[in-house]
Amino acid sequence: MLNVSEYFDGKVKSIGFTSASTGRASVGVMAEGEYNFGTAQAEEMTVVSGSLKVLLPGETEWKIYQAGTAFNVPEHSEFHLQVAEPTSYLCRYL
């Protein structure tokens, strides 16, 4: 039912789950740092607490997403994150 994942030497941790209301999703926390993620399918990332500085595929400028905001990442792509403080997120797989 729950799938625990750890990335970047434990600096990013998530718990994956499936529910009737959200479908397949994961919730997690990122420590301060810079990260690159690849996607197999489209994702919607919602910042729950903290903030993320994001460079999305095809973009040339970084954008800051605060708690309560979301962004979408296309399937089969890569996006870059800069995290200045511990930040939690909800990732829905679309």
N, C-alpha and C positions, 0 to 999 in steps of 0.2 A: 504494500500500500504506500509506504513512504520510501523514497530513494534519496539517500544522503550523498552529496557530492562535495568535493573539495578541490580547489584550483589554486594555482600560483603559490605553492608551498603553504597552503592553509590560510592565505590572506583573503580568499573568497570562499564562502561556504553556503550551500543551499540545500533545501529539502524539497524534493519533487513530489507532486501528488496529482491525483485526478479527482475532480468533483463534478457533480451534475451542473452546477451553476457556472463554473469557470472553465471546465474542460481540463486539459493537461496544463499544469502550471508549476512554478517553483517559487519559493520565497527564500531570501538569503540576505547575507550581510557582506559588505566589502570593506576591508581595512584601507587605510590611506595607501595610495600607490597609483600606478598606471597599468592598464590592462588592455589587451586585444582579445576580442571574442569572435568566433566564427559561428554562423548560423546554418543549420540544416533546413529549417523551416522558418517561416515568418514569425516574428516575435513582437509582442507589445510589452514594453518595460515601463512599469510605474514606480516612481520613487516614493517610498513610504516615509522614510525619515532621512535627513541629511540632504545632500545634493550630488549630482553627477555632472561633470563636464564631458560632453559627448561630441565625437566626430563621426557622423553617419556616413555610410557609403555614398560616394558621388559628391559629397559636400567638401568645401574648402575651409569653412569656418567652424570653430568649436561653438557649441551652444550649451548653456547651463540649464539643467532641469532641477527644480526644487521639489521638496516633498509635496505630493499631491498632483504632480504633473507626470505626463507619459510621453513616450516616443515609440515609433515603430521602426523595426529593422526588417528589410526584405530577406527572403529565403536565400540560401547559398551566398551569403555575403559576410563581410567582416566590419566590425565597428570598434572604435577606440574609446576608452574611458580614462578620465583623470579623476581621482577621488581624493579630496582634501581632508575629509573627516569620515569616521565610520558611517556608512550609509546602508540602509536596508531597502529592499526592492521586492516587487512582485513581477514575475515574468510569466506572461500567458503565451502559449504556443498556438499560433493561429492556423 
